[in-house]
Amino acid sequence: MKNTSILIAAGVMAVALSGLAHADIKVGVILSTTGPAASLGTLEKSGVMLGPDTIAGQKVKYIYLDDASDPSLAVRSLHKLISEERVDVVIGPTTTPSAVAVIPLLAESGTPGITQGPTNSLVQPVDAQRRWNFKTTTNDEHEGTPLFDRMKAKQTKTLAFIGFTDSYGDQWLKLTERFAKDRAIQVVSQERYARTDSTVTSQVVKMLSKQPDAVLIAGSGGAAATPLLELRNRGYKGDIYVTLGATFGDFLRLSGPAADGIFAPYAAVMGVDQVPDTYAAKKSASEFVRAYDAKYGGNTSNIFSAGGWDANKLIANAVPVALKQASPGTPQFRAALRDAIEATKDLPGARGVYNMSATDHTGLDIGSLMLGQRQKGRWVLAK
């Protein structure tokens, strides 16, 4: 904590002394392209890399740093971007712990950030620090609503929970307890595990001893496959639900056929051809899918790359407004950019339509996610 305070103070001093404008709009990017969350961060970086080279006639320079899924390195990376590069805005970090760690420095330096971390606490409440932080990931309620609505429709009575031991798992456990209570579902087991754990045998044995009707896995990437495979190996026949972080990449590679039948939040980019025309962001989601697949290969578009793409859309939408008030590289420009992002209205992105406000720094409506099911090796929109 002491070292973090020193870094924050140094970063603030550097920004205070750097009042000169620079020619380019500088976008700092801090993502987990190595470490336990690399499967997420690598995809997010791919989405960011689709960003524009110029906005409103100004060149855009992207500075990419890897925090190795380490919160302390995320803080050091942000300090570097602020003090040495004098960035105007930051995209990232990837994980909730890293995203939480950088919030104080973003606020102290007056630098707007667009995090890729998923949990509500990153932008709620919009206080003196979080007013500088935005996100293009859906809130926990967006993810939880289709899952728990399906449990209620299925008349699920008992639910077992297993999630990460970090702030991601903490937030999901709170939501699970609240949503389950509202739907008269009893949470009969609460188990936790670390992202790096290679086995969860004891946790799953405890869960199954309660004979739950359903299990919710609150994990992401390959680490979310660990409890799923253990449940399958032990012959569990109840419904299994996963969070959005377990819908792609290493999770699917490690799970293989074991993933068939599970339920997850469904984003338009997971199969835009299945999304009804009434979905407000279908056109923009289709635009992202075409652009991403053209660059990286067919059927490679995904929700995490979409978050990076949407971050650039927020920036591109806000820059022309901010340029009317100040030049890039100045505190005035950063403040104007923050204000313009907060004023975003009816901006279609890959993950939904954004309507930000002084009290909502996510800006996506509850219908941004639907219910999906894994069937025969592909995600389908559940009926």
Secondary structure, 3 states (H helix, E strand, C coil): CHHHHHHHHHHHHHHHHCCCCCCCEEEEEEECCCCCCHHHHHHHHHHHCCCCCEECCEEEEEEEEECCCCHHHHHHHHHHHHHHHCCCEEECCCCHHHHHHHHHHHHHHCCCEEECCCCHHHCCCCCCCHHHEEECCCCHHHHHHHHHHHHHHCCCCEEEEEEECCHHHHHHHHHHHHHHHHCCCEEEEEEEECCCCCCCHHHHHHHHCCCCCEEEEECCHHHHHHHHHHHHHCCCCCEEEECHHHCCHHHHHHHHHHHCCCEEEECHHHCHHHCCCCCCCHHHHHHHHHHHHHHHCCCCCCHHHHHHHHHHHHHHHHHHHHHCCCCCCCHHHHHHHHHHHHCCCCEECCCCEECCECCECCCCCHHHCEEEEEECCEEEECC
